[in-house]
Amino acid sequence: MNASVGVRTTLLAGLAAAALAFASCGGGGGGGGVTNPPPPSGGGGGGGTADVTISIIAENGNMSFSPDPATVNVGQRVAWRNAAGAIHTATQNGGSFDTGSLNSGATSAAITMSAAGTFAYHCSLHPAMVGTLTVR
């Protein structure tokens, strides 16, 4: 294993631990609302069937999430699919979910939204790339 893969694996393991800690706190729009955050994965994939899939897109040089805002019901499962050419993430601002790095064409593991609220998220690799998920 080369050093960069080891560092990346360690970083992703730390992000997963942080996501689990935040998710276990419960709550609404801030740091909770996810009952099973996905384990970060280098390529994404797996994790069950999503009720809603949010696309990560790049159009005319703009990177974004679609739909944005997205709306789901409590109990629905959400995944993100990277339809752009670059690696992206969907990382909740409070840390309750993080897809990990998703290669082009990859889909994250589905997560179950367990509490109502508004969840702002971003791409950790491209901080100006933001989205909102409303759970009702």
C-alpha positions as CSV (number, residue, x, y, z in Angstrom):
1,M,0.0,0.0,0.0
2,N,1.5,3.3,-0.9
3,A,1.6,6.2,1.5
4,S,-1.2,8.3,-0.1
5,V,-3.6,5.3,-0.1
6,G,-2.8,4.7,3.6
7,V,-3.4,8.4,4.5
8,R,-6.6,8.4,2.5
9,T,-7.9,5.3,4.2
10,T,-7.1,6.7,7.6
11,L,-8.8,10.0,6.7
12,L,-11.9,8.2,5.5
13,A,-12.1,6.0,8.6
14,G,-11.9,9.2,10.7
15,L,-14.7,10.8,8.7
16,A,-16.9,7.7,9.1
17,A,-16.3,7.7,12.9
18,A,-17.3,11.4,13.1
19,A,-20.4,10.8,11.0
20,L,-21.5,8.0,13.2
21,A,-20.9,10.1,16.3
22,F,-23.0,13.0,14.9
23,A,-25.8,10.7,13.7
24,S,-26.2,9.1,17.1
25,C,-27.0,12.5,18.6
26,G,-30.4,12.5,16.8
27,G,-32.0,15.9,16.1
28,G,-33.4,17.9,13.3
29,G,-31.8,20.4,10.9
30,G,-28.4,20.6,12.5
31,G,-26.3,17.5,13.1
32,G,-28.7,14.5,13.2
33,G,-31.4,12.9,11.2
34,V,-29.5,10.0,9.7
35,T,-29.8,6.5,11.1
36,N,-27.2,4.7,9.0
37,P,-24.6,7.0,7.4
38,P,-22.8,5.3,4.6
39,P,-19.3,4.1,5.0
40,P,-17.0,6.2,2.9
41,S,-15.8,4.3,-0.2
42,G,-13.2,5.2,-2.8
43,G,-15.6,4.5,-5.7
44,G,-19.0,4.5,-4.0
45,G,-21.7,2.0,-4.6
46,G,-23.8,-0.4,-2.6
47,G,-25.8,0.3,0.5
48,G,-29.3,-0.7,-0.6
49,T,-31.8,0.9,-2.9
50,A,-32.4,4.6,-2.6
51,D,-35.9,6.1,-2.8
52,V,-34.3,9.4,-4.1
53,T,-31.0,9.8,-5.9
54,I,-29.5,13.3,-6.1
55,S,-27.2,13.9,-9.1
56,I,-23.8,15.6,-8.9
57,I,-23.5,17.5,-12.2
58,A,-21.3,19.8,-14.1
59,E,-22.9,22.0,-16.7
60,N,-21.1,24.9,-18.5
61,G,-18.3,24.8,-16.0
62,N,-20.7,25.0,-13.0
63,M,-20.7,22.2,-10.5
64,S,-23.9,21.5,-8.5
65,F,-26.4,19.0,-7.1
66,S,-29.7,18.3,-8.8
67,P,-32.4,18.6,-7.7
68,D,-31.5,21.4,-5.3
69,P,-33.2,21.8,-3.0
70,A,-34.2,18.1,-2.8
71,T,-37.2,17.1,-0.6
72,V,-37.8,13.7,0.9
73,N,-40.0,12.2,3.7
74,V,-38.7,10.9,7.0
75,G,-37.7,7.3,6.5
76,Q,-36.8,7.6,2.9
77,R,-33.4,6.5,1.6
78,V,-31.2,9.0,-0.2
79,A,-28.1,8.4,-2.4
80,W,-25.9,10.7,-4.5
81,R,-24.8,9.8,-8.0
82,N,-21.7,11.5,-9.5
83,A,-22.6,12.4,-13.1
84,A,-19.7,14.8,-13.3
85,G,-16.1,14.1,-14.5
86,A,-14.3,14.9,-11.3
87,I,-14.4,13.3,-7.9
88,H,-17.0,14.8,-5.5
89,T,-18.6,14.2,-2.1
90,A,-21.9,15.1,-0.4
91,T,-21.0,16.2,3.1
92,Q,-23.6,17.5,5.5
93,N,-22.4,20.8,7.1
94,G,-23.0,19.4,10.6
95,G,-21.3,16.1,9.9
96,S,-24.3,13.8,10.1
97,F,-23.6,12.3,6.7
98,D,-20.7,12.1,4.2
99,T,-20.7,10.0,1.1
100,G,-16.9,9.9,1.0
101,S,-15.2,10.4,-2.4
102,L,-17.3,9.4,-5.3
103,N,-15.6,8.8,-8.6
104,S,-17.3,9.8,-11.9
105,G,-20.2,7.5,-12.5
106,A,-20.3,6.1,-8.9
107,T,-23.4,6.2,-6.6
108,S,-23.1,6.5,-2.8
109,A,-24.6,4.0,-0.4
110,A,-28.2,5.0,0.4
111,I,-28.8,6.6,3.8
112,T,-32.1,6.7,5.7
113,M,-33.2,10.1,6.8
114,S,-34.7,9.5,10.3
115,A,-35.6,13.1,11.4
116,A,-37.4,16.1,9.8
117,G,-35.3,19.2,9.1
118,T,-33.3,21.1,6.6
119,F,-29.8,19.7,6.0
120,A,-27.3,21.9,4.2
121,Y,-24.4,20.0,2.6
122,H,-21.5,20.6,0.3
123,C,-18.7,18.9,-1.7
124,S,-15.7,18.7,0.7
125,L,-13.4,18.9,-2.3
126,H,-15.2,21.9,-3.8
127,P,-16.6,24.0,-0.9
128,A,-18.5,26.4,-3.1
129,M,-20.5,23.5,-4.4
130,V,-23.5,23.4,-2.0
131,G,-27.0,21.8,-1.7
132,T,-29.9,21.5,0.6
133,L,-31.9,18.4,1.6
134,T,-35.3,19.0,3.3
135,V,-36.7,16.1,5.2
136,R,-40.4,16.4,6.0
